[in-house]
Amino acid sequence: MVLAVWLLGELDPTNMNSVEVFIEHIDLKASKIDPKFGFPRWGLYPAKDALLKSGKVAVIPLMTHLANEANELRRQLMCEVLVEIEGWNKPDFDKAKGQKIVETQIKEKLASESDPAKRTNLELALKEVAK
């Protein structure tokens, strides 16, 4: 499965169907970090790496899934991806900028959310982003 996620991330990371697969498997942990090469092709969470390659295309689907995500690890990984995508400004990464943008997006989503479970998930995500 790790190889399939990695390969999909290499071939078509911006396709919305691919993004959904990456989100579904964001917590898929690689048992080995690609031992065949001097530098690894994938990290500990290959779907997270693929989402980062997807870039801005992944932001809206991630925000949608974030409201429904009760699993702490999955929520943490989603927040990390969002902060990195929003903080990326070639050639540099500005974590503070990414955090601020994602916090604003979550607060906007939180303001329009009436479901208590989704509100709780978004509040936890907000705390995760602030770390």
C-alpha positions as CSV (number, residue, x, y, z in Angstrom):
1,M,0.0,0.0,0.0
2,V,2.9,2.4,0.8
3,L,4.3,1.9,-2.7
4,A,0.9,2.5,-4.3
5,V,0.4,5.7,-2.4
6,W,3.9,6.9,-3.2
7,L,3.5,6.0,-6.9
8,L,0.1,7.8,-7.1
9,G,1.8,10.8,-5.5
10,E,4.5,10.8,-8.1
11,L,2.2,10.3,-11.1
12,D,-0.9,12.5,-10.3
13,P,-0.8,14.3,-7.0
14,T,-3.1,17.2,-8.0
15,N,-6.0,15.0,-9.2
16,M,-8.9,15.4,-6.8
17,N,-9.5,11.6,-6.6
18,S,-5.8,11.2,-5.7
19,V,-6.1,13.9,-3.0
20,E,-9.0,12.0,-1.5
21,V,-7.0,8.8,-1.5
22,F,-4.1,10.6,0.2
23,I,-6.4,12.0,2.9
24,E,-8.0,8.6,3.4
25,H,-4.6,7.1,4.0
26,I,-2.8,10.0,5.7
27,D,-2.0,8.0,8.7
28,L,-0.6,5.0,6.7
29,K,2.8,4.5,8.3
30,A,5.6,3.1,6.2
31,S,7.3,0.2,8.0
32,K,10.5,1.0,6.2
33,I,11.7,4.3,4.7
34,D,12.6,3.1,1.2
35,P,15.8,1.2,1.9
36,K,16.8,0.8,-1.8
37,F,18.2,4.3,-2.3
38,G,20.7,6.6,-0.6
39,F,17.9,9.1,0.0
40,P,14.4,7.9,0.7
41,R,11.6,8.3,-1.9
42,W,9.0,8.5,0.9
43,G,9.0,9.4,4.6
44,L,7.3,7.9,7.6
45,Y,3.8,8.9,6.2
46,P,3.9,8.7,2.4
47,A,0.3,10.0,2.0
48,K,1.3,13.1,3.9
49,D,4.3,13.6,1.5
50,A,2.0,13.1,-1.5
51,L,-0.5,15.7,-0.1
52,L,2.4,18.2,0.2
53,K,3.2,17.6,-3.5
54,S,-0.5,18.3,-4.3
55,G,-0.1,21.8,-2.9
56,K,-3.0,24.2,-2.8
57,V,-5.3,21.7,-4.5
58,A,-5.4,19.8,-1.2
59,V,-6.4,22.7,1.1
60,I,-10.2,22.7,0.6
61,P,-10.6,18.9,0.8
62,L,-8.3,18.8,3.9
63,M,-10.4,21.6,5.6
64,T,-13.6,19.6,4.8
65,H,-12.2,16.4,6.3
66,L,-10.7,18.2,9.3
67,A,-14.1,19.0,10.6
68,N,-15.0,15.3,10.6
69,E,-11.7,14.0,12.0
70,A,-11.8,12.8,15.6
71,N,-8.6,10.8,15.4
72,E,-5.7,12.8,17.0
73,L,-2.9,11.5,14.7
74,R,-4.9,12.0,11.5
75,R,-5.9,15.5,12.7
76,Q,-2.3,16.4,13.5
77,L,-1.0,15.2,10.1
78,M,-3.7,17.2,8.3
79,C,-2.8,20.3,10.3
80,E,0.9,19.9,9.5
81,V,0.1,19.5,5.8
82,L,-2.1,22.6,5.8
83,V,0.5,24.8,7.6
84,E,3.3,23.6,5.3
85,I,1.2,24.2,2.2
86,E,0.0,27.7,3.3
87,G,3.5,28.7,4.6
88,W,5.3,27.7,1.5
89,N,6.5,30.7,-0.5
90,K,9.2,29.6,-3.0
91,P,12.0,29.1,-2.1
92,D,11.3,29.5,1.6
93,F,8.9,28.1,4.2
94,D,7.4,30.5,6.8
95,K,5.8,28.4,9.5
96,A,4.3,31.5,11.3
97,K,2.7,32.7,8.1
98,G,1.3,29.2,7.4
99,Q,-0.1,28.9,11.0
100,K,-1.8,32.3,10.8
101,I,-3.5,31.5,7.4
102,V,-4.7,28.0,8.6
103,E,-5.9,29.5,11.9
104,T,-7.9,32.0,10.0
105,Q,-9.4,29.3,7.7
106,I,-10.3,27.1,10.7
107,K,-11.9,30.1,12.6
108,E,-14.0,30.9,9.5
109,K,-15.2,27.3,9.2
110,L,-15.8,27.2,13.0
111,A,-18.0,30.3,12.8
112,S,-20.3,28.7,10.3
113,E,-20.4,25.3,11.9
114,S,-23.4,24.3,14.1
115,D,-22.7,20.6,14.6
116,P,-21.2,20.2,18.1
117,A,-18.9,17.2,17.1
118,K,-17.5,19.1,14.1
119,R,-17.0,22.2,16.3
120,T,-15.1,20.1,18.8
121,N,-12.9,18.7,16.0
122,L,-12.2,22.1,14.6
123,E,-11.4,23.6,18.0
124,L,-8.9,20.7,18.6
125,A,-7.4,21.4,15.1
126,L,-7.0,25.0,16.0
127,K,-5.0,24.0,19.1
128,E,-2.9,21.7,17.0
129,V,-2.1,24.4,14.5
130,A,-1.0,26.7,17.3
131,K,1.7,24.2,18.5
